[in-house]
Amino acid sequence: MGGIYIQASSIQTYITDQIAQTQFNLSLSLSLSLSLSLSLSLSLKSTYPKTCPTMQPQKTLPESDLPSLAAIKIKSSSPRFPNPSATETPTAGAQRRIGIAVDLSDESAFAVKWAVNQYLRPGDAVILIHVRPTSVLYGADWGSVDLSIVDTDDEESKLKLEDDFDTFTTTKSAALAQPLVDAHIPFKIHIVKDHDMKERLCLEVERLGLSAVIMGSRGFGATKRGSDGRLGSVSDYCVRHCVCPVVVVRYPDEKDAVEPIVSVANADVDEDEGEFHDASDEKKC
């Protein structure tokens, strides 16, 4: 019996030692795990500076069928032009945009003066419209440009004539605008080239969004009004086809009265029943 008791006691001691050894191994493993975690944490802190912001997961935007828009850059207004009147387009903020069709003749100059004295009012802006022919050989009034010495077969001569006429057109247009300068009326000069003056003039009137257009009649090939009340070809065409009211000022002849004959027609006048009404006695708008 004593031998058996000693053997059971040894077994109990062995089991107790094994349990203690197992607990020690678990404690050691836990300590190693904690040490490894601490080392890894210190390593990450040394790799990324403290100022590095926390990275946020990028949000995924919902897909759209619409095309992506290009970036738009907005430029600030130039300090050289603090107000609209000093820019290249002084007519932008005007109450009315009045066009004056000019063909560089004395009659056109008279129409500009008449508009300044009788038609234009404060707040208006003027656009001088000149339709230059594609070939200067088919123009109407070239003033100081001498066409008699032009050799139509010489390309160099024709190019020189074109350059001379461009210079003449610019100078003459500036001279026509002098009454507007003296009256401090904002204006700009609009010159285009086309072989058909009548049609292009009406197109430019519509494109520029004019409130009305003024033109001299005799300067545009107009003859004195007949019994049917018609004017010349260009002015008559503009009255029939322009989208805005047309004021036609006929340059007075020596046998006419001192006051010019002024005709006004609306854009929607009927071609068969259209009449021109004298406006020479009407007051300034």
Secondary structure, 3 states (H helix, E strand, C coil): CHHHHHHHHHHHHHHHHHHHHHHHHHHHHHHHHHHHHHHHHHHHHHHCCCCCCCCCCCCCCCCCCCCCCCCCCCCCCCCCCCCHHHCCCCCCCCCEEEEEECCCCHHHHHHHHHHHHHHCCCCEEEEEEEEECCCHHHCCCCCCCCCCCCCCCCHHHHHHHHHHHHHHHHHHHHHHCHHHHHCCCCEEEEEEECCCHHHHHHHHHHHHCCCEEEEECHHHCCCCCCCCCCCCHHHHHHHHHCCCCEEEEECCCCCCCCCCEEEEECCCCCCCCCCCEECCCCCCC
